Structure formats: structure tokens, C-alpha cells
Amino acid sequence: MFKSNYSSQRSSFRSHHPSSHHSPSHQSHRLHLHEKYSTFHVHSSDYEVVFVNNETSTNTMNKLLNHVNTCKQYSIDTESERANNQLSLIQINSIPIETPSRVMLFELKHLPDQHSQKYEKILQMFQLIFRLDNEIYSWGNMHRELEPAKDLIIWPIPAELIDIQPHFSVWYDWARTQCGVQSLSHRNDKNNDNEIIQQHHQQSSCHCHPPSPYKINELWSLQNAFMYGCKLFIDKSCRLSHWSLSLSSSHSSLSHVERMKMIHYATHDVMAVTFLVRPITEQWTFEKIKNRKMNEMLVAFNSIKLPPLSTSKNKKIKNINMQKFATLFRCNDPAAEQISSDDEIYLNQLIEPNDFKNEQDQIEPIDVDYTPVINDDEPTEPIQQREPEPTEQELNGIELIINAENQLEEHHDNEGIKPNEGLEKNPPKRKNKPHRHRERSQAARKRKNKKRTKKLRLHRYRYCVTQPLYFKYPMALVRMVLDEYNIDYVHVKRQEGYLVVGLKNKLIKKQYERQIPEDLFDGRNYQRHYRRQRRTR
């Protein structure tokens, strides 16, 4: 196995200064974190690294099959190629009964031929890992990340995929209340509002762990989770790398130092997920994490079902200043977002694509003739079942005809005048327009607008992609960035720390996945767009 070669090279790897794609300010910040926190490190005796690619021997494959056949718990992570954001590496960390565990690195761009025996063994390996009753832990939505690898994995995945990322904030707030270094006793408030509960948790904060830097229901990054919860540092400088290149072959275009650095990052990134599973599921205190033994974190445990997450999607009535939002979307000024960030959060909570309870707040214009729906209680039956209502001009003409006929009928018996004779001489002026081309009344336009908006909204997210979204990004700035990349989107919205982009068809979805980097809407790019806007002003 690769473990012996990798272990012998670790000392030489640490002696080299790591290359980075980041600016000097990011490097200085990373060095500062290195000095402030201990580095997350797992001893080489506690795990083995195994590469799965076209060069893996049959003997190694058989050993891996025997190993995964005995394991029921795993952690998983993925890496994408920096150039095109395509899935290139799957890291799976087995959680066996006793150490050493295995960190399996599946190099998707270097797999054997699909008709070979090695490829069949890889498929068998994935079947054993993702079989029914197995538990797969991750930091993030693994259904979405594994979707490009459907050819390798049985879909839908029979195993239980457990995303521990949304549960970290709940555990962290709880752990701070259990810390022995308290500055204020925790108040037992019965209020069910998540915002007030979190404020109380922070008021009873301990001195040794700072309050959460995130908003309510916002997802933590793995790096911040380790720094805040475990006082450990994970170097993420390799996240944006050329993962499609071979990590194990000596003929790779990557240098030896780059390969060692990327291998170290890939293995420790997935083992970091394993490290956090028990503290979150078993409600560990900070003191227990501090006194733990590393080899105890990498072995099987009695799983505890995580409690359901509280969803604070109750429709609160809040006066939202729409003028401030219009000003924000016109100027695209990130500084203005700070003024109305609270309004933006509530607006995104109030408006959902499939919620038709308050349709007058969600009607979007279809064309210039449509008008917004005012009365939500109007019937919505198909328009073709009703006779189109006449226009005001037509009503006037009809009224003249009726009056003339009534007057003639009164003298019909005495004078013998036919009803239609008087009308032929002086016919009323009326609009020469075919019946089928008559304009709809305002009420009919409202009904048609309402019906069509419902139909279009159902297809708004038929083809959609999601990616992390920095909380300060206004939607107007998101649209501007997508326009710069020539992405033909249908709709965009913010949902629980993620950006959801609705696209028109599969081709545009593939274009999006090919062109848009996963970190395009992170904090670093937000600052870059902010500075660029200030310069152009």
C-alpha cells in the first residue's frame, strides 16, 4: 500500500514552504492562524492512505474490499478541478472497530477501463460502502456533490447520508453554555424564537470560546468550526488545486512537493469530518474534546440519531421598506446592504417559489398588458369557459342599439315600421374588430396573469444549481455577476446560506457548472466586487 512511501516522505514535505494561490495578505493571515492555533494532525500510525486508480494493484483492491465489508460507518468529502469545477476526487475515510482506518482517494480522472476487472472491483467497493444500513457522514450536502458520479454509485444511495454541518451551530451554542468559565449564568427563557435563544446563549458566553460569527441558520465553514470549537487549525490553501492530475504517479505534471501537500490536505480534510462526528452527535463539552485521544476519534461508535433541525420559517409580519430595497438594487452598493440586511433576510423568508398563500406579493409581470392581482379571492377557472367581457366602447354601442330598438317597438303596431329600418339609416359607430380579437377586461387579465404566473413558477427551478453564498451578497450583485459570465438564468434566490439559481435548460446548466467556480460568491470575491464597484463609481 501507499502508506509506507507516504509516511517516509512526510518529514521532507513539512520542510518545504507550501506554495499558495492566494495573495500575500491571505498568506500572512494563514501564518497568523498557524501561530495562534495548533494544527490539526493525525499520526500516521492511526490511518493508511490508499489510492484507487488505474495503477492500483489487484491485491490492494481485494484488501480494500475485505476492509469495507466489515465497516458500517464512513466519512466522505470531495474535491473538484480548479480549472472547470468538475468532480475529480472522492475521499472516503472508513471508521473501523480498531485503528488503523483507511483514507481511500478515488481519482475519478484516472480510473481503469470500464470493461476491466479492476473497474468492476471499484464498482463493488462503492456498493459495499454505500449499502443499506451504512452511515456516511459529511460536511455539506453530499447528494449534490456525488451527483456527477452516478455511474459509480447506486442511485438513489441506499446508505444513510448524514450532513453534520447544519447541526454544528446548535452544538456550539449548547457547548458554550456548558463551559466552566462562565461570565453570566444562563437564563432559562421559554421563548421559542431562535434569535432570542441564540442571544441568550451568547449573553451567557464563556471567556475561552467566542460567540458564533454567523447569523442564525447560517452554515459554518469546516475551518472556522475547528478554530472555534476545537482550537485547531486546518490549512485550506490547497482547496483550489488541479485535482484532475494524478496524485500518486511519478509521471504526474505536479511536482513532488505539490503532490505531498495536496495528499496531506485531502486526507486530513475528510478525517476532520470524522473528528467532529462524535462531539456533535454525543454532545461533548469543550473540555472533553480537549482531553480526547486521537485514535479514539477514528474508530466505530454507537451512533445517536441527530435531532431534527428547528426551522424558523414562520411567516412573520414585518414592515419592510421597499424603497430601501429598490435603492439597493439600483446602486449595487454593498455598504447599503448593511442598512437593510435584516429586511433582506425577512424578505427571502417570506417569499418562496412554491408558496401561493400570498400570491399578490409574488406576481411577476408576464408582459406589458398584465396587471398585478389585487383580489386573491377571485375564481381562477379557465378563461375560455367564460364569454369575454365587452369593452366600454362596445357597451356604449350596444346600449344605443337597445334604446333604439325599444323606441321603435313602442310604435311598431301603430306606424308599421320594421325594427331594423331606422337603424340601417343611422348605424351607431362601433369598433370594427373581430370577436376573437377583443381585448380582455381588467378582471380577465388578472385571472390570466395569475394562472400563467403559477405555471411559470412551477418551471422556475426545473434546472437549478446551488452553491455557497456569502451572507452580505445582495441579489442584485449576484445577478450582475451572472450576467458578466453570460449565464441565462430564470431566477435566483437565497436559501439557508446557499444560492439557488434556476436555469432554462440542461445546456445552460452544464455551461454554469463548467464556467462558474464554486467559491464565486464567497467572502473574498464579495470584497473584490465591492472594491471594483467603488473604483468604477
Summary of the structure (lengths in Angstrom):
residues: 537
radius of gyration: 32.1
end to end distance: 58.6
largest distance: 123.0
contacts: 1460
relative contact order: 0.09
helix: 46%
strand: 12%
